[in-house]
Amino acid sequence: MRNQLYLDSKSSLMYKPFRNKKFLKIPGIIFASCFLLIFLVHFSYSSFPVETKKTDANILTVEGWLPAAALEKVKNEFQHDGYDMLIITGLNFSENYYQVSVDGYLIFYPNIIFTGTQADDFHIIEVNAFSELGGENCAHFNFFVNNSLVADFFAGRQKKKYGMRWKGKLEDIDSVMIQFDNDRVGKWGDRNLYVKEIIIDHKIIIPYKYNSVYVIGSLDGKNRIINNFNSNAEYTRNELIRIGVDPSSIVAVP
């Protein structure tokens, strides 16, 4: 019994260091695997991004999110490099609010038909809007009817209707303007105004789509966006047409 106990104790002592060495190998294998993976990724992307290699073709494809400066380059390449067709891709808009992202005027054209009223009357005109930022960084806008300032508001982050009373005949309303005038970007974020629609007397709803124009900067400026699109592809097509590309050669593919 004494010899047996001795042997068991000795074998246990011999096994313990071997077991510790076995467990020490696992972190080493993990470290080596991670290092190898990092090396392979670095090697694979060492030449990324690669220089563009153009292929001769008669169709130029462009993504619809490109900024204005890039669209000028698209126009020049399309018109000078022998392309026959320009295809614009882009996502459909899922949001019903229009982003007034810089100072300017969102102009609605109600186009109200004759109502038969003879005398001026009071009407409620509302704008459905909200600000991207709240508190002291909320968006401010002025409200015009037929170029006359009738009210101004600070919009909150909650979607709501901002309304005022206006006296006159509805068929005399040529335009309703929302002037966003305090655009700014800071460490607190980007101040933007979102507008969905104009509502008259709680029953006449005029959405921004197909009923408005966004004039960036001053009213006499040439930078006008006609809101007759539902996707980035259609918007960019309109912009390319505006800067001089032949409409018959551009296809929007939302």
N, C-alpha and C positions, 0 to 999 in steps of 0.2 A: 504494500500500500504506500509506503514511504517513497519507493522508487517511482511508482505511478504518479503520485502527486508531484514529484520533482520534474518528471518528464512533461506533465501537463503544463506546469508553470513555465518551464523552459520553452515549450513550443509556443505558448502564448506570448512570451517576450520576443521570440523570434518573429512572430507573425505581425506584431504591432508596427514595427518600423516599415515593414513591407506594405502594410495597409496605408500608412501615412504617405508613402511615396506614390502609391496609386492615386490617392486623392489629389496630390499636388500636381499630377499630370493633367487633370481636367481643366483648371484655369489656364494652364499653359497652352493647351489645345485651342481653347476659346480665344485667347489673345492672338495666337498665330492665325486663326481663321479670320478674325476681324481685320488684322493687318493685311492679310492676303486680299480680302474683299476690298478694302480701301485702295490698295495698290491697283487692282484690276479696274475699279471705277475710275480712278485718276488716269490710268493709261488709256481707257476707252474714250474719255472725254478730253484728252489733252489737246486735241485739234478742234474742239467745239467752242464757238460756232465756226463752221467752215465758210470759206468765201463762196458767195453765190455764183453758180455756174449756169448761165442762161442757156436755154434751149430755143432754137428757132421754131416759132409757132405763129399761128395767125389769131390766137385767142389769148387775151391777158386776163387773169383771174386776180381779183383784189378782195381783201377782207373789209367789211363795212365799218369797222371800228376805227379806221385810220384817221388821224387828225388832219386839219385843213392843210398844213404845210406838206404833208405826205401826198395829199390829193393833187396838189400842183405838180408833183413829180410824176404821179400816175398819168395825169393829163399829158405832160410832155413826152413821156415814154410811149404812150398809146398813139399820139399823133405823129411821132417822128420815127418810130421803129417798125412801121408797116403792119400793124395789127388790123384785123377786120372786125373783131368783136371784143367787147369788154364785159366780163361777167363779175357782178358784185354779189358776194355772199354776206350773210349776217343773220343774227337771231331775231325772232319776232319779239315785239314788246309785250310783256305780260302785265305791266303796270298801266293803269288808266290815268295817272297823273303826269303832267308834263313838267320836266325839270327846267326851270328858269335858272340857269347856272351862272350867268354873269349879268351885270347891270344892263337893263334894256326894257323893252315893252312887249308884252304878250297882248296882241290886239285881236279881239273877237268881233266878228261881223254877224250880228243877229239875223239880219235879213227877214225881219218880221213883216208879214203881209198886212194889208189894210184891215184894221179891226172895226172900223165903222164909228169910232168915237169922234166926237166933234170938239169937245172941250178937253183942256189939260186935266190930268188926274194924277194922284199920287200912286206910285208903284214901288214895290220892294224888289231891289236888285241885289243878288247875293253872288259871292264867288266861293267855290268849294276849294279850299287850299290848306296847306300846312308847311311848316318850316322844318328843315333838316336838323337844325339846332334849336335849343330852347333857351330860356332865361335871357341874360343880357346879350346873348349871341343870336337871338332869333332874327328872322328875316323881316324886313319892312317893305311895304308896297303902297303905292298911291293908286287910287281908283278914279278913272276918268270916264265920263259919258260924253260922247261927241266932243272930245278934246277939252272938256271942262272938268277940272278937278272937283270931285264931290265928296271924297272921304280918303282916309289913309288908315292903315292898320299895321300892328306888329303881330305876325303870325306865330302861333305856338306849334309845338311838335304834334299836338293832337289834330287829327283831320276834322275840320269843322267848316261851317258856312259863315262868312263875314258879309253882313248886309247893311244897306242904307236905303233911305227913302228918296225917291226921285220924282219930280213932278214934270209931266209932259205926256205926249202921245207916243205910244210904243213904236208906231210905224215911223216916227221921226228919229229913232235911234239908229244912227249910221254905224257907230262903233262903240265898243266898251274896251277900255285899256287897263291893263294891270302893269304898273311900272315898278319893277324891282330895282331898288336904288342903294342897297347897302351890302353888295357882294364883298366878301372878304375871306381870306384863308389865313389861319393861324394855328398855333399849337393846340387850340381847342377844336380844330376841325375845319371843314369847308362849309360856309354858309350858303345854302341854296333854298330857293322857293319852289314849291310844287303846286301846280294848279290843275284841277280836273275839269271844271265846267263853270258856266255862268247860269244862274237860275233867276227867272223873272216871275214875280207874283206866285212863287211856289209851284208853278206848273209848266212854264216854258223852260226847257233844259237845253242848253247849247254847249255840247262838249267841245274841247279844244281841237279834237281831230276833225279835219276837213272844214273847220270854221274859224281858224285863227292863223295869225302870222307872228313870228317871233323876230323882232327887230333888235339886234344887238347894238348897244351904245345909244346914240341919239336917234331921234325919229327920222331925221333926214339922211341917215346912214344907208349904205348900199348892202350891208350885211343882213339880209332878210331870209328867214327860213319859213317856207310855206309848210304848214303842218298837215300834209296830205299823205302820210306814210304810216306804216304799222311795224316797221322793222329797220334795223341798221342798214340792211341792203338797200331798201327803198330810199332811206334818208341820204345815203352816200350817192346813190344814182342822181337824186335831185341836186346835190351839191356839185357833182361833176357836170351836169347839164348847165347849172348856173355859171360855172367858170368857163364854159365854152366847148364842152365835148358834145358831139353830135348825138342827140337822143336816140336815133334809130340804131346806133351801134352799141347801146348799153342795155344789158339785161340784168334785172335784180332777181336774185334767187334767195328768198328768205329761208 
